[in-house]
Amino acid sequence: MLKNLAFDIGCNIGKYTSYLLKNGYQKVVAVDPNPSLFRIDHDRVERIFKACSDKVEDIPFYFCNTNTISTAAKSWVTDSRVSTQGYRWVETNVESTTIDKLVKDFGVPDHIKI
């Protein structure tokens, strides 16, 4: 079966994106608001430097010094188990997009990782 399109939402450093490419996906749309993380330069990857949300707008985003827990949820920063672990957070606004907008722009994916 031909696997044409996958979305990797919250792609971080691109580990899962690499997995998708190696497993036959012809195009991967990799979405993450942190441009400094993702190092994959591949003609089958479309990189989107945005957060994924329920609206297309600018939203507050909390980048953490540990990149695997950056979030758009302020409660994760202030009230979750990670809030007492001594992580450093930087709040900034980032653009967000929606899965519906990604589908409109790129087509219906065969696979979505969130």
C-alpha positions as CSV (number, residue, x, y, z in Angstrom):
1,M,0.0,0.0,0.0
2,L,1.3,3.4,-1.0
3,K,1.6,5.8,2.0
4,N,1.4,9.2,0.6
5,L,1.0,11.8,3.4
6,A,1.6,11.9,7.1
7,F,1.4,14.7,9.7
8,D,3.9,14.8,12.5
9,I,2.3,17.3,15.0
10,G,4.8,18.3,17.6
11,C,7.7,17.0,15.6
12,N,10.4,18.3,18.0
13,I,13.8,17.1,16.7
14,G,12.2,15.0,13.9
15,K,12.8,11.5,15.2
16,Y,9.3,10.3,14.3
17,T,9.5,12.2,11.0
18,S,12.6,10.2,10.1
19,Y,10.8,7.0,11.0
20,L,7.9,8.0,8.7
21,L,10.3,8.7,5.8
22,K,12.1,5.4,6.3
23,N,8.7,3.6,6.3
24,G,7.6,4.8,2.9
25,Y,5.7,8.0,3.4
26,Q,6.1,10.2,0.3
27,K,5.5,13.4,2.2
28,V,5.6,14.4,5.9
29,V,4.2,17.7,7.2
30,A,6.2,18.3,10.3
31,V,4.7,20.9,12.7
32,D,6.4,22.4,15.7
33,P,6.8,26.1,16.8
34,N,10.5,25.8,17.7
35,P,12.7,26.2,14.6
36,S,15.9,25.5,16.4
37,L,15.0,21.8,17.1
38,F,14.3,20.3,13.8
39,R,17.4,19.4,11.7
40,I,16.0,17.3,8.9
41,D,16.5,18.7,5.5
42,H,14.7,16.5,3.1
43,D,12.7,17.2,-0.1
44,R,9.8,15.0,1.2
45,V,9.4,17.1,4.4
46,E,7.3,20.2,4.7
47,R,8.3,22.0,7.8
48,I,5.7,24.2,9.5
49,F,7.0,26.5,12.3
50,K,3.7,26.8,14.2
51,A,1.9,25.3,17.1
52,C,-1.2,23.1,16.4
53,S,-4.3,24.4,18.1
54,D,-8.1,24.7,17.6
55,K,-7.7,28.1,15.9
56,V,-5.5,29.8,13.4
57,E,-4.1,32.7,15.5
58,D,-1.2,33.9,17.6
59,I,-1.2,32.1,21.0
60,P,1.0,32.2,24.1
61,F,3.5,29.4,24.1
62,Y,5.9,28.3,26.8
63,F,9.3,27.1,25.6
64,C,11.1,25.0,28.2
65,N,14.9,24.5,28.6
66,T,14.0,20.8,28.2
67,N,12.5,20.8,24.7
68,T,10.3,17.7,25.2
69,I,7.9,19.5,27.5
70,S,7.3,22.9,25.8
71,T,3.6,23.6,25.7
72,A,0.8,26.0,24.9
73,A,-0.9,25.0,28.2
74,K,-0.1,27.5,31.0
75,S,-1.5,25.0,33.5
76,W,1.2,22.6,32.5
77,V,3.8,25.2,33.5
78,T,2.1,26.3,36.7
79,D,0.0,23.4,38.1
80,S,1.4,20.1,36.7
81,R,4.0,17.7,38.1
82,V,6.6,19.5,36.0
83,S,5.9,22.9,37.6
84,T,7.9,21.9,40.7
85,Q,10.9,20.4,38.9
86,G,12.9,23.6,38.4
87,Y,12.5,23.9,34.7
88,R,13.0,27.3,33.1
89,W,10.2,28.6,30.8
90,V,10.1,31.4,28.3
91,E,6.7,32.7,27.3
92,T,6.3,34.1,23.8
93,N,3.6,34.3,21.2
94,V,3.7,31.9,18.3
95,E,1.4,31.4,15.3
96,S,-0.9,28.4,15.5
97,T,-2.6,26.3,12.9
98,T,-5.3,23.7,12.9
99,I,-5.4,20.1,11.6
100,D,-8.3,21.3,9.4
101,K,-6.1,24.0,7.9
102,L,-3.3,21.5,7.3
103,V,-5.7,19.2,5.5
104,K,-6.9,22.1,3.4
105,D,-3.3,23.1,2.5
106,F,-1.8,19.6,2.0
107,G,-4.6,17.0,1.7
108,V,-6.0,14.3,3.8
109,P,-3.2,12.4,5.5
110,D,-2.9,8.6,5.7
111,H,-1.4,9.0,9.2
112,I,-1.3,11.6,12.0
113,K,1.0,11.6,15.0
114,I,0.1,14.0,17.8
